[in-house]
Amino acid sequence: MAKATRKIPVRGVLWVNAYAVLARAVEEGVAYGWNRAHKHTPTPPPEAVQQAIEDAVMSEVSVWFSFDDPD
């Protein structure tokens, strides 16, 4: 017979390694942007590659981080 689970409160502080999270977001964004730039052509112009990577990185970063709107 399975033992009943019980919720146990946990107290303390949870620290997030923001650098690691940001690094992962940038890595995934670069990879996605590179693939996106090459989706329809094997040799996209450098400007298209750069823009696709920039867009993908910022999109991925905004998934993991929230930014306050300036007043």
Secondary structure, DSSP 8 states (H G I E B T S, - for coil): -----------S-----HHHHHHHHHHHHHHHHHHHHTSS-SS--HHHHHHHHHHHHHHHHHHH-------
